[in-house]
Amino acid sequence: FDNIFEGRYGVCAQMPSGPTTLYGRAGADVLPGQTATVELRLGATGTIRGSFVRTDLVTPITFAQVAIGNIGFATTDENGQFQVSGVPLGTYRIASKDPVTGHSGATTTTLAFDGQTNQVQLVEQIQLRGEIAGRVLDGSGTNVVANAVVTLSTGDILSPTRSMTTSSDGRFSFPNTLPGPFTLNAVDPVTQFVSTKSATLPDQVPLFQIDIPLVPVATLSGVIYEPDGTTPATNATVRFNGVLVDTDETGRVSFSRLLLGSYTVFAVSQVPGRTRSAGQTNVTINAPGAAPDFALVLEGLGSVSGLVFASDGNTRVGGATVRLQLQSGFFNDTETLLADGAGHYSFDNIPVGNYRVAAESQALGASYNGQITHDAQTDSADLVLSASGAVQGRIVRADGLTPVEGIDVLLTFNSVSGLPGRAVSRTDTDGLFQVENIPVGPFNLEAVSVDFDGIARLGGSLTNNGQTLNLGPVPLDEADPYIVAVSPANTAAGISINTTVDLLFSEALLPGSVNSSGIYLRSEAGNVPATVRLLSDPTNSIPRLVRLTPNSPLRSQVTYQVIVIDSQRQDPTGGTTGVGPVDLVGRPLVAPFISSFTTADQDPPQLVSIFPGNNAVQIDPRSVMRLSFNEPILGSNFIFTVTGPKGAASGAANVGLNGLVLTFTPAAPLDVNAIYTMSVSGVRDLAGNLATNQPFIVTFATLDTIGPTIATLRIGDNKPPVASSTVPIEALLAANEPGASVRFTQDFNPVGSATNIPYRANVTLPAAGPTTVRAIATDRYGNDGPFAELVVTVVSNQPPSLEVRRNTPANGPVLSGQPFSLLLRGTDDVGVTNMTLISDGTLNIATNFPNGASTIVTFVVPSNAVAGDTIEFHGQAIDTSGVKSPEVALHLVVS
């Protein structure tokens, strides 16, 4: 596939394979300018071949259709052979039927790997065909049903589905049916309900009888009564099981072909003026046939009427809108009417249940909740409109004196009716206005003059019924807000990094419009996180002072911009990115405001590097000490000292390399093998900022030219110098130094070295005479110290000794079958390499131990040992030189 867009793709492939189709799918990621390679693997397949023969296993059955599971078919040739290729892996049932005799044969086979070929043989099974017969009965199971369609389906996929219609005696018959499972379906000729019955036709059974009972059904009748419970409702509609039926002249209704179960019966009157008189009942049908009759009484109707009064409770309100909302169990609709000139209203045909009556007049409203509990109930409900008042005032120009004539004043408020909460009044020649019927509570006023772009917006509240609120002069705002002053001033420099930014506006601002999306501080690095607050002007307490407080100190020597946007800012997708401040009537700035200032240098100089570093070693005595800073520093008023074992070192301190490096040059080389302390303080940048973390103190060591001294050279672990033995030689330094090592020689021949404490090397002693071991220590800088010498005079090797004694029991005879233990311990002037313990006779054992450590061995006296028998043990130890100890014997008497 060429010229496709980059992205993730799915690649599918399919290929016909024998009787089926193979599928494969894989995913691929396509990158720009590259070719993606994908490999699809179709499912593995195999081949099934075989033959269909008669019971003699020789005679072929020709031209028979062979079913391969449920995926396909094949036909046997003149030799009874068949073959199907391209079969997906799996287990299949292979079945066929002789087209002449109808005898069938079947087997199963499994394809487990790609390319597998399985050979099968189908052998005809001679089965005695039988007959399935029976009757179709009604739901009661007693009466036969004629003209019912009966369908036979078998489990044999090669046998077709057969159908027949029952005769007048309700009987059906399906002869010549193969043994096996089957299903019968019978359709009720009247209700069309389907009944199903399944069974298995046994082999060698000529006739199998089975009856099919139809779905049981019933009939139901009942009478609908008027609310008095005795008068039949002859003009009513009954809804039952989704069907609508009208009552007859006796109030009766009937229903047939009903399944057994529970039902709901609902009835409603159709008499004009009583169309909401309704009732409902539940019935249960438990048996087929005629169910017991039911009776349903309609619930009846009521009415409500009354007067609509103004909020004073006395003045009738004609023409008010009155709504009736039904809240009964059967009806939820609404009726609307207008009260007459006297404020009277009336509703009838109200069903039993809850209802609500509501009156509306302009933005005022009233409501009443009632309930009809019985037929012919009459309710009376007077409705008093909600509390209200009037708002008046005088619209004037911005000078507070000049009245504005002919301007519309809009009041918005929370309406208690369904009408919008809006009222309008136009000012007269004196600028006066008055708006009545305003609900008690908060309201908002708005007046706009297009002649001179004046706007007035304010809020107020009515607190009690009948109140007239006089707002007095309401001046129009005729000017756009602007910024009077900014601090720091525009282009100011040397401003503290801890500064705040104050913006003084020409008039009060709407508090909700002051936010960090419309008023912010920025630099080349981006917006500065800051809090934005609206404060009162300290000179007149008007909220027109905006203060930006950065969340952290500003950066030194950086130019910042103060931004106040006008109106809104949007991104390319139309989303709002910022909203500027507005005055109390919603006016934004005419144009964005931008002011800038530059901060002072208030960053202290930072130490970048120092030489020598703290705890440095092997410093050349002629080295020049230096400190590097991130900015130029002053060349005076600092203190630079280098102090050693002989006191302060003399030298010269200077500032160089564009003022970035402070150096100290000793007047003479420092002493070797000495520790010095360098201290620097009073460092300032050109702006006078003192460097942080002063004083800078460093301790260092000059060249080390003295090697370590070995204080003691000895044989470790207090081992005796036995001839031909190997002993550890240990060197102890007079003062431990990190990184030191020790070299060892024996009679001037190297024998090893050690780099860790304890400094040791193993030395093999001669068979006789003295030997001299020497050691020399070297520090980490390669300085050798004086050598140490140890003359070792060897002593003769002594044979080892072995102790064998009783452990438990400690004394006395041992009993037949009793466990007991012995303790073995070997000692030697060098070391024991083997302990041997043997016993023969009554107890026959031999055991060895690889060293002389104390060892407890446990034995059991043989059960065949008799009193007076003796158990003898013999032991011997061998040291590292192969010298053996005297043999040790231990005797135990059996009691």
N, C-alpha and C positions, 0 to 999 in steps of 0.2 A: 504494500500500500504506500503510494507516494503522496507528497504534498499534503500531509496532515498536520494539524496544529499540535503543539507540545501539550503533554498532559498524560493522564492515566487512561489506558484503553483495555478493554476485554476482547480477546480474540476467541471466536468459536468456530468449530469445524464439525461437520457431520458427514457420514458416509454410509450408503446402503450396505448392509451386510446380511446376506441370506434373507431370512424372513423379517429382519428387523433393521434398525438404523443405529449406528454407533455415534456417540457424541464425545467431544473434547472441548475443554475451555481452559484458558490461561490468561494472566494479566501481563501488561507491559507498560513501562514508563518511557515516553518519547520525549527526547531532549532536543533543543534547537540544533539543527545542522548535523544530527547524528541519526544513525539507523539502529533501531531497536530490534533485536533478534528474540523470537519467542518460539518455544517448542511445545507443541500440543500432542498429547498422548491420548489416543482413542482406546476405548475399553478392549481388554483381551477377549479372544473368541476361541472356539473350538468346533469340532465336527462330531455329529452323531449319525452313525450309520447302523443299519440292522436289517432284520427280516421279520416277516409275519407268516407263521406256519400253523398248520393244524395240529391237533393233539398228538399225531404220530411223529411230530418234530421234523418231518421231511417234506410233506406236501405244502407247497407255497400257496398263500392267499394273495391273489393278484388284484391289482387296481383298487386296493382299499385305501381309504384316506387315513393318514396317521397324524395325530395331533401332538406337537412338541410343546408341552405346557400350554400356555395361553399366548405364545408369541407367533405361531405359524403352523403350517400344515405341509405334508409331503404325501405322495401317492406311490404305492408299491408298484414295481414293474412286473413283467411276465414271470419273473423268478421270485416274486414276493419281496424283493430288495427295495430299500429306500435309503436316502442320504440327505442330510441337511447340514450345510456349512455356514460359517459366520455366526454361530450361536454364542451369545455372551456367556461368560462363566457363571455357573450356578447349578442348582439341582432342579431337574425337570421330570415331570410325569409324562411318559410316552404311552399313548392310548390309540387304539384303532378298532374298527368294527368291520366284520365280513359283510360286503355289500349284498351278498346272496342270502346267507343264513341269519345275519344279524348278530352272530356270536362276536363277542369282543375279547380283546387282550390288552394288557397293560403292564408296565414296569417303570422303574425309576432309574435315573443315572445322574452322575455329577461330573461337571467339567470344572477342574480345579486349577489348570494353568494354561497359558497361551499356547495354541497349536495342538492341544490334546485332542485325540480322536477316540471316541468310545464306541464299542461294538455292543449292540443289544439285540435281544431276540424276543419278539412278542409271540406268545402261544395262545391260540383261541381257547376261551373258557366256555365250555358248553354248559349253559345255564337254562333251566326250565323257566320259560317266560310265564308270568302270572297275570291275573286280572285284578285291577283295583276297582271296587264297586261300592256303592253306598247311596245314602239319601241326603238331601238338603232339608233341614228342619228349620222351623221358625224359631224366634228368640226364646220361646218357652221350652223348646226341645221336644215338643209332642206332635205338632202338626207338620206335614210335609209341605214343601214349597215347589210349585211347578214353574217352568220358564226361568229358572236361575242358571246363569252361565257359570260352569265349573271349568277351571283350568288346571292341568297337571304339568308340573315342572319336576324333572329328575336331576340327580347329581351327575348324570352321564352327559358330558358336554357334546357328545355326538348324537344324542337323542333329541328330537325336536320337542317343543312345547305343544301340547294338545289341549283342545277345548271342546266342550259339548254343552247342550242345554238340557236341563232335567225335563223329564216327561211329566204327565199329569199326576203320576204317583210320587214325584219328587226324586226319582232315581237317576243315577248316572253310572257309567261303566267305561273303564279304559282297559281293554284287553291287550294281550301281547306286550306286556311291560316287563322290562328287565328288572331283576332283583336290585335292591339298593334304596337309598334314601329318596324321598319325594316330598313335594309340597302341593297341596290342593288349595285353590282360591275359589270362593263362591261369592257371586255378586247378587245382592238382594234386588229383585226386579222392580221393587217399588221405591225403596229408600236409596238404592245404589250403594249401600254400605257394603264393604268387602270383609268377608270372614276367611281366616286362614287356618289350615290344619296341616301338620307335618307328621310323617311316620316313616318307617322303613319296611319295604317289601322283602320278606325273607326269601331265601333261595328254596326252590323245590316246593313252593306254596302256590297252588293253581288259582286260588281265590282269596283276596284280602278285603274284608269288609270294613268300611270306615264311614261314619256319618259326619256331616258338617252342620253344626247349628249356626244360624245366622245371628247377627248382632241383635240383642234383645231391644225392642222399642216399646214405647207406651204412648197413651193419649192422656190429655189433661184438659179439664173444663173448670170454669169458675164464674162467679157473679161479682160485678162491680156495683157498689152501693154509694148513694149520696151521703154527705156528712152525718145525716140522722141515723144511718146504719140500717134503715129498713127500705127506703125508696131505691129501686134499681136505677143505676145511672145509664139511661138508654142512649145518651149521646156522649160517649167517652171513647178514647183511643187507648188501647193496651199495647205496650211494647214488651215482647217476650222473645228472648233468644235471638234478638236482631230483627224480629218480624213485627210489623204494626198491624193490629186487627181492631176494627171498630165493634163496639158492643151491639147486640141485637135489641129488639123491642123489650126484652126481659132483662137487659143488662148482662147477658151471658156472652162468654167467648170460649172457643175450643181450639186446641192445638193437637196435632198428631205427629207420628214418626219421631218421637222424642227418645233420645238416648237416656239411659238411667243416669241419675246424678242430681245435683242441686241447681236451681234456677232462681232468677229474680224477676218478679212481675211488677211492672210499673204502669199506672193508669193515670190519665189526666182528662178532665172534663173539656168538652168542645162546645158547651153552652155559651153563647155570647155574654161577655161580662164576667164569666166564671172560668176563664181559660187557664187560671193558675191554681184551680182546685185539683190537687193530685194526691196520690198515695202509692205506697210500695210495700210488697211483702215477699218473702222467700218461701219456695216450695222445694221439696225433695222427693224424687221418684226413685223408689227402691226396687220395684218389680215391674216386669213387662205387663202390657195390657192397659186397662183403664185405671188411671191413678185417682185417688180421692179428690173431690172437688175442693177448690179454694174460694175464699171470700175476701174481698178487698174493699175497704171503706175509704172514700176520698176525704182528705183532711179539712177542706173548707177554705174560706177567705175572710179577710177583714178589711178595714179602711182606716185612714188617718186624715185629719183636717186641722186647720189652725190659721193663725194670723202671723204676718211678718212685721216686726217692729224695728225702728231705728235703735241705735245704741242707747238712747235715753229711756227705752222701755215703754214709751207712750206713743210716739209718732209712728203711724202705720206707713209702710213703704209699699206703694203700689208699683206693679211692673217688675218686682224682684223675680229673679230666676230661681225656681224651686226644683230640686232634683230628688227623686226617690230611687234609692239603690237597694235592691233586694238581696238578702243574705240568707235565704232559706236553703234547705238541703237539696231542692230541685231547681230553683231559679236564682240567677245572679245578674239579671239584666237591669237596666236603668230607664226610668221615665223622667221627662222634663216638661215643666209647664211654667207659665208666668202668673204670678199673683195678680188678682184683679185690682181695680182702682182703689179698693178698700184694704188691700194687702191680704186678702183671703186666698187660701189654696185648699185643695182637696184631692186625695188619691184613693181609689178603691181597687178591687181585684188584687189585693195583697195576699200572697200565700201564707200559710202558717209557717212561722219562723221569724228570724231577726230581719230588721230593715233599718235604713238610715235615711232621714230627710234632711237636706241641706239647702239653705237659702243664700243667694249671692246678689249683691248690689254694688256695682263698681268693684272696688277692691275689698269690700267688707263681706263678711260671711257669718253664718250661724248654722248649727246642726243639731239634730235630735236623733237618738238611737232608741228604737222601740222593738216590741216583739208581739206577733200575733200568736195566741195560744189556742184559739178555738174558732169555730165558724161563726160568722156574723159579728165578730168583735169590732168595736168602733173606738179608735184612739183619737185624742185631741192633743195637739202639740203646737204651742206658739213659739216662734223663732225670733230671738232678739239679736240683731246684727252686732258684730264685735265692736269693742271700744275704739273710738277714733277722735281726731281733733283736726285743727286747722293750722297751717303754717303761713305766715305773712312776713313781708319785708320790703326793702327798697333797693333796687339795683342802681348803682351810681358808677361814674367813671373812676379811673384810678386815682383822681384827686380827692375822692371821698365825698365830693359835694355835688357834682353835675349829675342829675338824674338821667336815666336811659329809658326812653319811651319805646313801646312796641317791641320789646324783646321777649321771647318765650322762655319761661322758667320751668324746667323739668325737675320733678321730684320722683325718685325711685325708692321703693320700699318693699318689704316682705308682704305680699298679698295673702290674705286669709281666705280669699275666694279663688275660683279657678281662673280669674282674669289676671292679666299682667299687672305687676305692681308699679304702675306709671301714672302720673298726673301732671297736666300742663296748665299754666296760667300765663297770660300776657300782661306786661306792665302797662300802666296808664301813663298819662303825661307827666306825672310826678315820679315815675319809676316804681310805683307801688304794685305789689302783687299779693294775692291770697289764694291758697289751695286748700280745699275742704275735703272731708271724708278720707283723711290720711290715717291708717291704722296706728294705734299706739305702738311705739317702738322706734327703732332707728330708721333714719332716712338719709338720702344723699340729694343735694341740690346741684344743678348744673344750668348755667346760662352762657350763651355764646353770641357775641355780636360780630357779624361778618363785615360790618361797616368799618370798624377800626381794630379788628382782630383782638377783641376783648373776651376773656374767659373768666368765669367764676365757678368754682367748685368748692363745696364744703359739706360737712355732715352735721346732723343733729339728731334729736330724739324727742318724741312725745312720750310723756310719762303717765298721763291719766286721761280718762274719758272726758270729752268735751273741752279739752285744753286748746287754747289758741296761742301758738308760739310765735313771738315777734322776733325776727332775726335782726331787725334794725337795718342800717345801711350795709349792703353787700357790694364791696368794690370789685370791679372787673380788673383782672390782671391783663395789662396791655403791653408788657415788655417781656422779652426773652431773657433768661438768666445768663449771666456772664461772670467771669472771675475777676474780682477786684484786685486781689493781691495774692502773691505766692511767696512762700519762704521755704527753702533758700531762694533768693532772687534769681531771675533768669541770668544765665552765664556766670553765676558766682563761682569762685574757685576757693580752694583751701577749706572746704566744708568738712566738719567732723564726720568721721565714719559712723558715729552713733546718732546722727541727726534724724529728726522726723521731718516730714513735709506737710506744711499747712497750706490749704487753699481756702481763701475767703471769697464767697459768692456774693452776688448783688442782692439776693433775696433768699428767703427760706427754701429749703429743698424738701422734697417728699422723702421721708426716711427710708421707705422701702426701695427707693431707686439708687441709693448710695451703696455700691458694692465694688469688689475688686475686679470685676470684668469690665467696668466702665471707667474706673479711676485706678491707675496703677503706675508703678515705677519700673523702668527698664534700663538695661545697659546693652552693650554689644553681646554679652553672654546670654541675654534673654530677660524675661520678667523677673523682678525681685519679689520673693514671697513677703507679703506684708499684710497687716490688718488695716482695714479702712473703717473709720468711725465718723459719724456726723455729730458735731458738738455745737453747743450754743455759743454765739459770738459774745465774748465777755463784756463788750461795750453796750449791747442792747438785748441780750438773751435770746436773739433770733437764731434758730438752728440753721446756720448757713456756713459754718466752719467745718471743713473736712480735713481730717488728719490721717496721714499714712505713716504707720510705724513699722519699719522693716523687722522681720522676725529675728534677724541676726545682724551684726555690724556690717556696713557696706565695705567694699574693697577700696584700698587706698589708691589715689591717683587715677581714678576711673570717672569718666563722664557719664552721668545718669540723666535720663529724660523722665519728666513727669507728664503723663498722658491722661487727658480727660476727653472721652469720645462724645460725639453728638449723636443722639438717637440710638440706632442699633447698628451692629456690624454682623455680616453674614459670611459663611464660608461658601465655596463653590457649589456645594450641594443644597444651599438654602438654609442650612442650620444657623441658629443664632450663636455667635461667639462672644458678643459683648453688648451690654446695654448701658448707655450713659445716664447720668443723673438728670432729673427733671424737677421743676418747681412744683408748688402745691397744686397747680392746675394742669400739670402734665407737660409743660413746655420744656424741650431739651435745649442744649446749647445750639446757637446758630451754626457754629463751626467747631471742629475739634481744637482743644487747647494743648499746646506743647511748650514746656519750659525745661531748661537744662541747668545742671551745676556739676562741678568737679570736686571730688573729695581730696582732702589733704593726704600727705604721706604720713600715715600713722602705723605703718607696719614695722616692727622692730627687725633689725638685721638678723639673719639666721646663719648659724654656723654650718658650713657645708662639709668641711673636713678639717682634721687636726693631725699634726705630726710632731712628735711620735704619738701613736695611739696609747690609750690607757693600758697599763700593764705590758707595754711593748718591751722586748728584750733584744740584746745584741745590737744596741744602737751605737753607731759610729760616734766616738767622742767629738769628732769634728763636724757633726751634723748641724744644720740650721733648723731650728724649730719654726713651724709656721702654722697659721690658722687661715682658712679660706672662708669668705662670707658671700652671701648671695647678692649683696649690693655694696657700693663703696662706703667706707667708714672714715670717720675722722682720724687724722694723723696725730692727735694729741689727746691728753687727759686720760690715757689708759695706763694700766699698771701691768707689767710683764716681768715675772720673776722666775728664775730657775735655781732651785735649792738642792744641794747635795750633802754628802757627809761632812764637807768642810765649810758648809754655809752657802750663802748666795753666790752663784757664779756671775762673774762680770761679763758684760756684753752689751750689744746695741740692739734696740728694738725699732723697727721701721715699718711703714705702710707702703706697699708698692702694688704693681700690676693693676693700675687704674683704681687703686684704692680698695681692691678686693682681697688682698692678702696682707696679713700682719706677721712679721718675721722677727726672730731673735737669733743673732749671730754671736756665739760665745767669743770672748776675747782670747781665750786659750782653750785647747782641747780639754774636754771634761775628763775626769778620772775614769779609768777602766775598773771593772769589777765593783761598780758603785750603783746605787739607786738614787735617782733624782726625782724631784717633784716640780712640775711646771704649773704656774698659776697665772691666769689672765683675767682682768676685770676692767670695768669702766669703758667698754667698747660701745660706741654709738655710731648711728649712720649720719649722713650729712644733714638730715632733718632733726637730729638730736634725739632720735628714739634709741633707748638703751636696749642692747641685745638681751634676749631672754636667756635664762638658765646660767647667769653669771654667778660666781666666777667659774671659768673653765679650768678645771684641775685635772692634771694628767700625771701619773706616776710611771716611770720607765727605768729600765736598767741598761747600762752601757755594756760594752763588750765584756764577756766572761772569758778569762784566760787561765783560770785555775781549775784543775781537775779535782774530782771528789777523792776523799781519803777513806781507805778501808780501816776501820778501827779494830775489827776482830776478824780473824780467819780461823775456823774451827771445824771439827767433825760434827755434823748435825745429828740431832736426836740422841746425843750421848752414846752413840754406838761405839763398841770397842773396836780397835784396829786389828781385827783378826786376820791372820795371813790368808791371802788369796780371796778375801771377801771384798765386796763392793760397798763403799760407804759414801754418804753425801758430804761434800765439803761446802760450808756455808760462809759467805762473806757479809759482814755487817758494816754499813757505812757510818762514818762519824756524824754525817747529817744527810738525811734522805733528800734526793733531788729528783724531780720528775724527769723522765726520759733517760735516766742513767742506766748503764749496763756494766757487767763485770765479766772479764775473760779469765779462764783458769788454765794452768799448765801443770803437768806432773813431770818432774825431772826434765824441764824445758820442752816437753811435748804437749801441744794443745790437747785439752780434754773436754772443752766445752765453754759455753758462755750463757749468761742469764740476763734477761732484760726486766724481770719483775721481782719484787720483794716476795719471799726471801731469795736472795741471789745464791743459787746452788748449782753444783755440777757433781755427777757421780764419778768416783775414782776407784779403780780396782787396785787393791793393795798387792804387793809382791808376796811370794811364798815365804821370804825371809828377808831380814835386813830393813833399814830405813828407806823412806822415799820422801822427796821434797815437793810440796804443792805450793805454787805461787799464784797470786791473783792481782789484777790491776783493774781499777774502775775508770770508766769514761763517761763524761757528762754528755748531754744532748747536743752540745756544740762541738764535740770531738776532742775536748781537753782530757788528757790522761792524768791521773793522779799517781802518787807513789805506789810501788807494788808492795804487797804483803806476802810473807813467807811462813809456811807451816811445815815442820819436819815431823813425819809420822813414823814411829817405830812400831812394827807389827808384832803381835803376840801370837803364840801357837793356838791353833783351833782346838777347842775342847769338844768331846763327843756330847751329843744331846742326851737328855734324860726324858723318860716317859713315866707318867703316873697313871696307873689303872687301879681304880677302887670302886667299891660298891656305892651305889647312889640310893636306890630303893629296892628292897628293904636294906637299911644300913647295916644290919647284922643278922645273925641267926641263919637257920637253914631256909631253903626255898622249897615251895610246894609244887607238886606235879600239876602242870597246866597253869601255873601262876606266872603273870608277867613280872619282870624285874628289869632294872636298868643299871648301867655302869657309867662312870665318869672317866674320860680320857683327857689328859693334858700333857703337851710336850713343850720343853724349854730348851734353849740353846744360846750360846754366846753370839751367834750370827742369825740363825733362823732355822726353823723346822720346815722341811718340804714334804714330809710324809709321815703318817702314823698308821701302823698295821696292827690289826687285832684278829686272831684266829682262835677257833675252838674245834676240837674233834671229839669223837666219842658220842656221848649222850646228846650233845648239841653240836651240830656240824655247821660252822659259819666261817667266813673270811671276808674282811672288809678293810678298806683303805680310806684315809682322810688326807687332803692335800696340804694341810698346815698343822701347826701345833695348838691351835685354839681349843679352848675347853669345849668338849663335845660329850653329849649324853646319848648313849645308844640303849635301846630297849629291846628285850628279848622275851620269849615265853618258854618256860620249862616244858619240854615235850610231855604230852599226856601219857606216853608209855614209859616215862622215867619212874623208877621205883625207889623206895626209901633206901638210902645208903649209896645211891649212885652219886658220882662226883662229876661236876661240870668244870673243866679246866680251860682257862683263857691264857693266851700268850700274846704279848705285844712288844713292839719295837718301833723306835723313831729314827729318822734319817735327816741330817742337816743339809745346808746348801752345798757343802763340799762333799757330800756323799758319805760322811762318817755316820756310823750306826751307833745307837745307844745300846747298853746292855739289855738283854731280853728280860721282860717283866712277866711274872706268872701270878694268876689269881685262881683260887679253888673255891667252888661253891658246893655244898652238900645238899642233896635232895632229901627231904623228910617225908 
